[in-house]
């Protein structure tokens, strides 16, 4: 009898351990269930209050995970360990995910508020007719400068960054497409060039820009610029917006030759197990007041035209962050270059990072 009791106790303990292990596993690899939505987004890329409001309004529980690069996001979704219901990739990565059959086509009949999005941000080359994606934020790559040391006319062209006055002073956002893009744009070439001669010319020109480089970093740019440990930086408009809010001497400029126009869009991965919840979240974020609240919190430009009336006038009137159509015509969206040219851009960029003029 004692042996039987011991055996039963042992079985109960094993069951308890298995249940606990299952819970830990589900917490580490994402939750599932009819009332749970697994969202995969960039870090600090949504107002937390909106998640709480969505949960209260709908009864869904949001499991929110973050990534720090498109490539990291792609790898994890490919691995399939977590069934994400929503993800927020950038333009060229949406192209790549489509080719890899990692996305579900959108059922437009389940989306309410897509007409709130300005037509100029729909039907982009990376996703014609928005078959797979809904615009979330958009922005540009430009130059932030401190007016204590420089003026706008010093940095209103990519070509002016080669001036000797910037020796050892410019901070660059860490990215092959971004850095190579400066060289390409300065020569009048496409940011999506697949011409070896053009790429080699951009590379050779960028060699002489490395002497003006203070550092090539990511998030650290904000701290350096806000604390005036650096006076010039090439960075994204959203990052610039945060810097300008912290230091009145900082300003953001879009170079005259044109620049990168980027989009981050919401998609539904093919492995989604709660598509109904995914559409509920998309519809919630398309509501103008929610889009405006999110834009104010993040600092990036919203593609939601009807949200504009809820944003401060000084924000939407700032042509550096909400540029007019004539300036936007000079901008290019990054395209998926294919493995051969992605590798070439990365190789040239790595050489430039190690090169010192």
C-alpha positions as a LaTeX table, in Angstrom:
\begin{tabular}{lrrr}
\hline
Residue & $x$ (\AA) & $y$ (\AA) & $z$ (\AA) \\
\hline
Unk1 & 0.00 & 0.00 & 0.00 \\
Unk2 & 2.86 & 2.37 & 0.90 \\
Unk3 & 4.57 & 1.55 & $-2.41$ \\
Unk4 & 1.33 & 2.34 & $-4.30$ \\
Unk5 & 0.91 & 5.61 & $-2.40$ \\
Unk6 & 4.54 & 6.56 & $-3.13$ \\
Unk7 & 4.00 & 5.72 & $-6.78$ \\
Unk8 & 0.87 & 7.88 & $-6.95$ \\
Unk9 & 2.66 & 10.78 & $-5.23$ \\
Unk10 & 5.51 & 10.41 & $-7.72$ \\
Unk11 & 3.11 & 10.53 & $-10.68$ \\
Unk12 & 1.40 & 13.64 & $-9.26$ \\
Unk13 & 4.78 & 15.34 & $-8.82$ \\
Unk14 & 5.77 & 14.53 & $-12.40$ \\
Unk15 & 2.48 & 15.99 & $-13.66$ \\
Unk16 & 3.03 & 19.18 & $-11.61$ \\
Unk17 & 6.58 & 19.54 & $-12.98$ \\
Unk18 & 5.36 & 19.01 & $-16.56$ \\
Unk19 & 2.59 & 21.62 & $-16.15$ \\
Unk20 & 5.03 & 24.13 & $-14.64$ \\
Unk21 & 7.53 & 23.45 & $-17.42$ \\
Unk22 & 4.83 & 23.90 & $-20.03$ \\
Unk23 & 3.87 & 27.28 & $-18.54$ \\
Unk24 & 7.49 & 28.44 & $-18.46$ \\
Unk25 & 7.93 & 27.32 & $-22.06$ \\
Unk26 & 4.81 & 29.16 & $-23.17$ \\
Unk27 & 5.98 & 32.32 & $-21.42$ \\
Unk28 & 9.40 & 32.17 & $-23.06$ \\
Unk29 & 8.18 & 31.37 & $-26.57$ \\
Unk30 & 4.94 & 33.35 & $-26.70$ \\
Unk31 & 1.46 & 32.57 & $-25.47$ \\
Unk32 & $-1.41$ & 31.17 & $-27.44$ \\
Unk33 & $-5.18$ & 30.93 & $-27.18$ \\
Unk34 & $-8.30$ & 32.57 & $-28.58$ \\
Unk35 & $-7.93$ & 35.64 & $-26.34$ \\
Unk36 & $-4.15$ & 36.11 & $-26.68$ \\
Unk37 & $-2.40$ & 38.10 & $-29.42$ \\
Unk38 & 1.34 & 37.68 & $-29.95$ \\
Unk39 & 2.82 & 40.90 & $-31.35$ \\
Unk40 & 6.43 & 41.26 & $-32.57$ \\
Unk41 & 7.55 & 44.88 & $-32.93$ \\
Unk42 & 10.57 & 47.16 & $-32.67$ \\
Unk43 & 11.60 & 48.22 & $-29.16$ \\
Unk44 & 9.73 & 51.23 & $-27.72$ \\
Unk45 & 7.61 & 51.48 & $-30.86$ \\
Unk46 & 4.11 & 51.80 & $-29.41$ \\
Unk47 & 2.52 & 53.84 & $-26.63$ \\
Unk48 & 2.08 & 51.29 & $-23.78$ \\
Unk49 & $-1.19$ & 52.99 & $-22.83$ \\
Unk50 & $-2.65$ & 51.97 & $-26.18$ \\
Unk51 & $-1.97$ & 48.30 & $-25.44$ \\
Unk52 & $-3.77$ & 48.65 & $-22.11$ \\
Unk53 & $-6.69$ & 50.44 & $-23.76$ \\
Unk54 & $-6.92$ & 47.75 & $-26.44$ \\
Unk55 & $-6.94$ & 44.98 & $-23.82$ \\
Unk56 & $-9.71$ & 46.73 & $-21.84$ \\
Unk57 & $-11.78$ & 47.45 & $-24.91$ \\
Unk58 & $-11.57$ & 44.00 & $-26.52$ \\
Unk59 & $-10.78$ & 41.54 & $-23.74$ \\
Unk60 & $-7.73$ & 40.29 & $-25.61$ \\
Unk61 & $-4.43$ & 39.80 & $-23.79$ \\
Unk62 & $-1.41$ & 41.16 & $-25.68$ \\
Unk63 & 1.90 & 39.31 & $-25.50$ \\
Unk64 & 4.35 & 41.94 & $-26.78$ \\
Unk65 & 7.90 & 41.03 & $-27.83$ \\
Unk66 & 10.53 & 43.25 & $-29.44$ \\
Unk67 & 13.37 & 42.97 & $-31.95$ \\
Unk68 & 16.23 & 45.32 & $-32.84$ \\
Unk69 & 16.64 & 44.62 & $-36.56$ \\
Unk70 & 14.61 & 43.41 & $-39.52$ \\
Unk71 & 17.03 & 40.54 & $-39.95$ \\
Unk72 & 16.60 & 39.35 & $-36.34$ \\
Unk73 & 12.83 & 39.50 & $-36.78$ \\
Unk74 & 13.00 & 37.50 & $-40.02$ \\
Unk75 & 15.19 & 34.81 & $-38.47$ \\
Unk76 & 12.85 & 34.27 & $-35.51$ \\
Unk77 & 9.72 & 34.14 & $-37.66$ \\
Unk78 & 11.43 & 31.68 & $-40.02$ \\
Unk79 & 12.35 & 29.46 & $-37.07$ \\
Unk80 & 8.68 & 29.32 & $-36.11$ \\
Unk81 & 9.19 & 28.86 & $-32.36$ \\
Unk82 & 6.52 & 31.45 & $-31.61$ \\
Unk83 & 3.31 & 31.87 & $-33.61$ \\
Unk84 & 3.27 & 35.66 & $-33.92$ \\
Unk85 & $-0.08$ & 37.13 & $-34.94$ \\
Unk86 & 1.35 & 40.50 & $-35.95$ \\
Unk87 & 4.81 & 41.82 & $-36.87$ \\
Unk88 & 6.09 & 45.23 & $-37.99$ \\
Unk89 & 8.80 & 44.85 & $-40.66$ \\
Unk90 & 10.23 & 47.60 & $-42.85$ \\
Unk91 & 9.53 & 48.04 & $-46.55$ \\
Unk92 & 12.28 & 45.95 & $-48.15$ \\
Unk93 & 11.82 & 43.20 & $-45.56$ \\
Unk94 & 8.13 & 42.91 & $-46.45$ \\
Unk95 & 9.26 & 42.16 & $-50.01$ \\
Unk96 & 11.62 & 39.51 & $-48.71$ \\
Unk97 & 8.98 & 37.91 & $-46.46$ \\
Unk98 & 6.50 & 37.80 & $-49.34$ \\
Unk99 & 9.01 & 35.96 & $-51.53$ \\
Unk100 & 9.64 & 33.49 & $-48.70$ \\
Unk101 & 5.86 & 32.88 & $-48.29$ \\
Unk102 & 5.95 & 33.98 & $-44.65$ \\
Unk103 & 2.91 & 36.29 & $-44.77$ \\
Unk104 & $-0.85$ & 35.87 & $-44.93$ \\
Unk105 & $-2.68$ & 37.93 & $-47.57$ \\
Unk106 & $-4.94$ & 40.49 & $-45.88$ \\
Unk107 & $-8.71$ & 40.09 & $-45.96$ \\
Unk108 & $-9.68$ & 43.73 & $-46.59$ \\
Unk109 & $-13.31$ & 42.99 & $-45.62$ \\
Unk110 & $-12.09$ & 42.55 & $-42.02$ \\
Unk111 & $-10.15$ & 45.84 & $-41.93$ \\
Unk112 & $-11.91$ & 49.04 & $-40.86$ \\
Unk113 & $-10.12$ & 52.33 & $-41.32$ \\
Unk114 & $-7.71$ & 51.63 & $-44.18$ \\
Unk115 & $-9.29$ & 54.65 & $-45.91$ \\
Unk116 & $-7.88$ & 56.76 & $-43.04$ \\
Unk117 & $-4.43$ & 56.22 & $-44.54$ \\
Unk118 & $-3.25$ & 58.88 & $-47.01$ \\
Unk119 & $-3.20$ & 57.54 & $-50.58$ \\
Unk120 & 0.45 & 58.55 & $-51.00$ \\
Unk121 & 1.43 & 55.89 & $-48.47$ \\
Unk122 & $-0.58$ & 53.08 & $-50.04$ \\
Unk123 & 0.26 & 50.87 & $-53.03$ \\
Unk124 & 4.03 & 51.17 & $-52.58$ \\
Unk125 & 6.39 & 49.12 & $-54.74$ \\
Unk126 & 7.24 & 46.75 & $-51.89$ \\
Unk127 & 3.56 & 45.74 & $-51.52$ \\
Unk128 & 1.31 & 46.67 & $-54.42$ \\
Unk129 & $-2.34$ & 47.20 & $-53.44$ \\
Unk130 & $-1.31$ & 46.57 & $-49.81$ \\
Unk131 & $-2.07$ & 42.92 & $-50.25$ \\
Unk132 & 0.00 & 41.97 & $-47.20$ \\
Unk133 & 0.62 & 45.09 & $-45.13$ \\
Unk134 & $-0.96$ & 48.11 & $-43.42$ \\
Unk135 & 1.13 & 51.33 & $-42.98$ \\
Unk136 & 2.20 & 51.95 & $-39.37$ \\
Unk137 & 4.84 & 54.72 & $-39.43$ \\
Unk138 & 6.99 & 56.40 & $-42.05$ \\
Unk139 & 9.97 & 58.69 & $-42.00$ \\
Unk140 & 13.21 & 59.78 & $-43.57$ \\
Unk141 & 16.97 & 59.74 & $-43.13$ \\
Unk142 & 18.49 & 63.17 & $-42.58$ \\
Unk143 & 21.00 & 65.28 & $-40.69$ \\
Unk144 & 20.73 & 66.68 & $-37.16$ \\
Unk145 & 22.96 & 69.63 & $-36.32$ \\
Unk146 & 23.57 & 71.87 & $-33.29$ \\
Unk147 & 23.12 & 75.58 & $-34.10$ \\
Unk148 & 25.83 & 76.52 & $-31.58$ \\
Unk149 & 28.40 & 75.15 & $-33.99$ \\
Unk150 & 26.81 & 74.98 & $-37.45$ \\
Unk151 & 23.96 & 76.38 & $-39.51$ \\
Unk152 & 21.44 & 74.72 & $-41.82$ \\
Unk153 & 23.32 & 75.69 & $-44.97$ \\
Unk154 & 26.31 & 73.66 & $-43.69$ \\
Unk155 & 24.36 & 70.39 & $-43.85$ \\
Unk156 & 21.53 & 70.83 & $-46.38$ \\
Unk157 & 23.31 & 68.61 & $-48.92$ \\
Unk158 & 24.93 & 65.18 & $-48.58$ \\
Unk159 & 27.94 & 66.51 & $-50.47$ \\
Unk160 & 28.58 & 69.14 & $-47.79$ \\
Unk161 & 29.36 & 66.40 & $-45.24$ \\
Unk162 & 32.75 & 66.00 & $-46.92$ \\
Unk163 & 33.76 & 69.53 & $-45.80$ \\
Unk164 & 36.94 & 69.57 & $-43.70$ \\
Unk165 & 35.15 & 71.57 & $-41.00$ \\
Unk166 & 33.46 & 68.28 & $-39.99$ \\
Unk167 & 36.74 & 66.44 & $-39.40$ \\
Unk168 & 36.07 & 63.80 & $-36.73$ \\
Unk169 & 32.68 & 65.32 & $-35.89$ \\
Unk170 & 29.88 & 63.39 & $-37.67$ \\
Unk171 & 28.02 & 60.50 & $-36.10$ \\
Unk172 & 26.40 & 58.03 & $-38.48$ \\
Unk173 & 23.57 & 55.59 & $-37.83$ \\
Unk174 & 24.90 & 52.05 & $-38.18$ \\
Unk175 & 23.53 & 50.59 & $-41.44$ \\
Unk176 & 24.98 & 49.44 & $-44.77$ \\
Unk177 & 22.07 & 50.79 & $-46.84$ \\
Unk178 & 22.19 & 54.12 & $-45.00$ \\
Unk179 & 25.94 & 54.72 & $-45.26$ \\
Unk180 & 26.26 & 53.46 & $-48.84$ \\
Unk181 & 23.14 & 55.49 & $-49.65$ \\
Unk182 & 24.89 & 58.73 & $-48.69$ \\
Unk183 & 27.60 & 58.01 & $-51.24$ \\
Unk184 & 25.11 & 56.97 & $-53.92$ \\
Unk185 & 22.82 & 59.98 & $-53.39$ \\
Unk186 & 25.77 & 62.40 & $-53.37$ \\
Unk187 & 26.66 & 61.14 & $-56.87$ \\
Unk188 & 23.09 & 61.27 & $-58.14$ \\
Unk189 & 22.63 & 57.48 & $-58.15$ \\
Unk190 & 19.69 & 55.42 & $-56.95$ \\
Unk191 & 19.69 & 54.20 & $-53.35$ \\
Unk192 & 18.80 & 50.80 & $-54.82$ \\
Unk193 & 21.63 & 50.72 & $-57.33$ \\
Unk194 & 22.68 & 47.32 & $-58.66$ \\
Unk195 & 25.33 & 48.85 & $-60.89$ \\
Unk196 & 28.79 & 47.66 & $-59.82$ \\
Unk197 & 30.50 & 50.73 & $-61.26$ \\
Unk198 & 28.17 & 53.07 & $-59.34$ \\
Unk199 & 28.67 & 51.13 & $-56.12$ \\
Unk200 & 32.45 & 51.19 & $-56.51$ \\
Unk201 & 32.38 & 54.95 & $-57.18$ \\
Unk202 & 30.24 & 55.51 & $-54.08$ \\
Unk203 & 32.61 & 53.32 & $-52.04$ \\
Unk204 & 35.68 & 55.25 & $-53.21$ \\
Unk205 & 34.02 & 58.58 & $-52.45$ \\
Unk206 & 32.92 & 57.41 & $-49.00$ \\
Unk207 & 36.52 & 56.49 & $-48.18$ \\
Unk208 & 37.30 & 60.19 & $-47.93$ \\
Unk209 & 34.25 & 60.75 & $-45.69$ \\
Unk210 & 35.56 & 58.37 & $-43.03$ \\
Unk211 & 37.96 & 61.07 & $-41.81$ \\
Unk212 & 34.94 & 63.18 & $-40.82$ \\
Unk213 & 33.45 & 60.31 & $-38.84$ \\
Unk214 & 33.24 & 60.59 & $-35.07$ \\
Unk215 & 31.46 & 57.24 & $-34.62$ \\
Unk216 & 29.09 & 54.80 & $-36.33$ \\
Unk217 & 26.53 & 53.77 & $-33.73$ \\
Unk218 & 22.81 & 53.25 & $-33.15$ \\
Unk219 & 20.84 & 54.42 & $-30.11$ \\
Unk220 & 23.87 & 56.21 & $-28.63$ \\
Unk221 & 23.46 & 59.04 & $-31.14$ \\
Unk222 & 20.55 & 60.46 & $-29.12$ \\
Unk223 & 22.59 & 60.72 & $-25.93$ \\
Unk224 & 25.61 & 62.25 & $-27.67$ \\
Unk225 & 23.55 & 64.88 & $-29.49$ \\
Unk226 & 21.26 & 65.76 & $-26.58$ \\
Unk227 & 24.23 & 66.17 & $-24.22$ \\
Unk228 & 26.18 & 68.13 & $-26.87$ \\
Unk229 & 29.01 & 65.62 & $-26.91$ \\
Unk230 & 28.55 & 65.67 & $-30.68$ \\
Unk231 & 27.33 & 68.42 & $-33.01$ \\
Unk232 & 26.30 & 66.62 & $-36.23$ \\
Unk233 & 24.62 & 63.28 & $-36.87$ \\
Unk234 & 23.01 & 61.35 & $-39.70$ \\
Unk235 & 19.97 & 59.57 & $-38.31$ \\
Unk236 & 16.28 & 58.76 & $-38.74$ \\
Unk237 & 13.54 & 61.37 & $-38.43$ \\
Unk238 & 11.92 & 59.72 & $-35.41$ \\
Unk239 & 15.20 & 59.60 & $-33.50$ \\
Unk240 & 15.78 & 63.22 & $-34.52$ \\
Unk241 & 12.37 & 64.23 & $-33.19$ \\
Unk242 & 13.27 & 62.87 & $-29.76$ \\
Unk243 & 16.60 & 64.71 & $-29.77$ \\
Unk244 & 15.02 & 68.01 & $-30.77$ \\
Unk245 & 12.53 & 67.70 & $-27.91$ \\
Unk246 & 15.41 & 67.44 & $-25.44$ \\
Unk247 & 17.70 & 70.17 & $-26.79$ \\
Unk248 & 16.46 & 73.44 & $-28.34$ \\
Unk249 & 19.75 & 73.92 & $-30.23$ \\
Unk250 & 19.21 & 70.82 & $-32.38$ \\
Unk251 & 17.58 & 70.88 & $-35.83$ \\
Unk252 & 16.76 & 68.27 & $-38.49$ \\
Unk253 & 17.49 & 68.77 & $-42.20$ \\
Unk254 & 16.61 & 66.77 & $-45.32$ \\
Unk255 & 19.48 & 66.92 & $-47.86$ \\
Unk256 & 18.66 & 68.53 & $-51.21$ \\
Unk257 & 19.77 & 65.54 & $-53.32$ \\
Unk258 & 17.01 & 63.41 & $-51.82$ \\
Unk259 & 17.06 & 60.68 & $-49.22$ \\
Unk260 & 15.55 & 57.42 & $-48.02$ \\
Unk261 & 11.81 & 57.34 & $-47.46$ \\
Unk262 & 11.07 & 54.37 & $-45.24$ \\
Unk263 & 7.93 & 52.61 & $-44.11$ \\
Unk264 & 7.22 & 50.24 & $-41.25$ \\
Unk265 & 4.02 & 48.28 & $-41.88$ \\
Unk266 & 1.92 & 45.81 & $-39.89$ \\
Unk267 & 1.76 & 42.29 & $-41.34$ \\
Unk268 & 0.18 & 38.98 & $-40.31$ \\
Unk269 & 2.75 & 36.14 & $-40.35$ \\
Unk270 & 1.62 & 32.90 & $-41.93$ \\
Unk271 & 2.00 & 31.08 & $-38.60$ \\
Unk272 & $-0.59$ & 33.32 & $-36.87$ \\
Unk273 & $-3.03$ & 31.35 & $-34.72$ \\
Unk274 & $-5.25$ & 34.29 & $-33.77$ \\
Unk275 & $-5.99$ & 36.08 & $-37.01$ \\
Unk276 & $-9.27$ & 37.42 & $-35.63$ \\
Unk277 & $-7.38$ & 39.14 & $-32.81$ \\
Unk278 & $-4.79$ & 40.42 & $-35.30$ \\
Unk279 & $-7.50$ & 42.20 & $-37.32$ \\
Unk280 & $-8.97$ & 43.62 & $-34.11$ \\
Unk281 & $-5.61$ & 45.16 & $-33.23$ \\
Unk282 & $-5.06$ & 46.53 & $-36.75$ \\
Unk283 & $-8.50$ & 48.17 & $-36.67$ \\
Unk284 & $-7.81$ & 49.64 & $-33.23$ \\
Unk285 & $-4.53$ & 51.19 & $-34.42$ \\
Unk286 & $-6.22$ & 52.60 & $-37.55$ \\
Unk287 & $-8.60$ & 54.67 & $-35.43$ \\
Unk288 & $-7.47$ & 58.31 & $-35.93$ \\
Unk289 & $-7.26$ & 59.21 & $-32.22$ \\
Unk290 & $-5.20$ & 56.10 & $-31.48$ \\
Unk291 & $-2.89$ & 56.75 & $-34.44$ \\
Unk292 & $-2.37$ & 60.35 & $-33.28$ \\
Unk293 & $-1.69$ & 59.29 & $-29.69$ \\
Unk294 & 0.86 & 56.75 & $-30.93$ \\
Unk295 & 2.57 & 59.30 & $-33.20$ \\
Unk296 & 2.91 & 61.80 & $-30.35$ \\
Unk297 & 4.45 & 59.16 & $-28.11$ \\
Unk298 & 6.87 & 57.73 & $-30.70$ \\
Unk299 & 7.81 & 60.92 & $-32.55$ \\
Unk300 & 7.61 & 59.39 & $-36.02$ \\
Unk301 & 5.27 & 60.54 & $-38.78$ \\
Unk302 & 1.89 & 58.85 & $-39.02$ \\
Unk303 & 0.49 & 57.84 & $-42.44$ \\
Unk304 & $-3.03$ & 58.19 & $-40.97$ \\
Unk305 & $-4.40$ & 61.33 & $-42.66$ \\
Unk306 & $-7.44$ & 61.56 & $-40.40$ \\
Unk307 & $-5.19$ & 61.49 & $-37.33$ \\
Unk308 & $-3.65$ & 64.83 & $-38.34$ \\
Unk309 & $-6.44$ & 66.88 & $-36.76$ \\
Unk310 & $-5.53$ & 65.40 & $-33.37$ \\
Unk311 & $-1.82$ & 66.32 & $-33.63$ \\
Unk312 & $-0.32$ & 69.69 & $-32.58$ \\
Unk313 & $-0.19$ & 72.20 & $-35.46$ \\
Unk314 & 3.53 & 72.85 & $-35.00$ \\
Unk315 & 4.18 & 69.13 & $-35.54$ \\
Unk316 & 2.29 & 68.70 & $-38.83$ \\
Unk317 & 3.54 & 72.08 & $-40.14$ \\
Unk318 & 7.19 & 71.04 & $-39.72$ \\
Unk319 & 8.26 & 70.31 & $-43.30$ \\
Unk320 & 11.36 & 68.40 & $-42.19$ \\
Unk321 & 9.16 & 65.75 & $-40.53$ \\
Unk322 & 6.08 & 66.07 & $-42.77$ \\
Unk323 & 7.71 & 67.14 & $-46.07$ \\
Unk324 & 5.68 & 68.33 & $-49.02$ \\
Unk325 & 5.10 & 66.26 & $-52.16$ \\
Unk326 & 7.81 & 68.06 & $-54.18$ \\
Unk327 & 10.49 & 67.06 & $-51.66$ \\
Unk328 & 9.11 & 63.55 & $-51.33$ \\
Unk329 & 9.45 & 63.03 & $-55.08$ \\
Unk330 & 13.23 & 63.04 & $-54.55$ \\
Unk331 & 13.01 & 60.28 & $-51.95$ \\
Unk332 & 13.42 & 56.55 & $-52.50$ \\
Unk333 & 12.14 & 53.52 & $-50.64$ \\
Unk334 & 14.68 & 50.75 & $-50.08$ \\
Unk335 & 14.00 & 47.69 & $-52.18$ \\
Unk336 & 15.05 & 44.10 & $-51.60$ \\
Unk337 & 18.30 & 43.92 & $-53.59$ \\
Unk338 & 18.62 & 40.16 & $-53.66$ \\
Unk339 & 21.34 & 38.16 & $-51.94$ \\
Unk340 & 24.19 & 39.09 & $-54.32$ \\
Unk341 & 23.84 & 42.85 & $-53.88$ \\
Unk342 & 22.90 & 42.72 & $-50.22$ \\
Unk343 & 26.20 & 40.94 & $-49.72$ \\
Unk344 & 28.05 & 43.53 & $-51.83$ \\
Unk345 & 26.57 & 46.47 & $-49.89$ \\
Unk346 & 27.44 & 44.77 & $-46.59$ \\
Unk347 & 31.00 & 43.94 & $-47.69$ \\
Unk348 & 31.72 & 47.47 & $-48.92$ \\
Unk349 & 30.22 & 48.93 & $-45.75$ \\
Unk350 & 32.32 & 46.67 & $-43.52$ \\
Unk351 & 35.46 & 47.78 & $-45.37$ \\
Unk352 & 34.48 & 51.43 & $-44.93$ \\
Unk353 & 33.89 & 50.96 & $-41.19$ \\
Unk354 & 37.45 & 49.63 & $-40.84$ \\
Unk355 & 38.99 & 52.23 & $-43.17$ \\
Unk356 & 40.37 & 55.47 & $-41.80$ \\
Unk357 & 41.31 & 58.38 & $-44.09$ \\
\hline
\end{tabular}
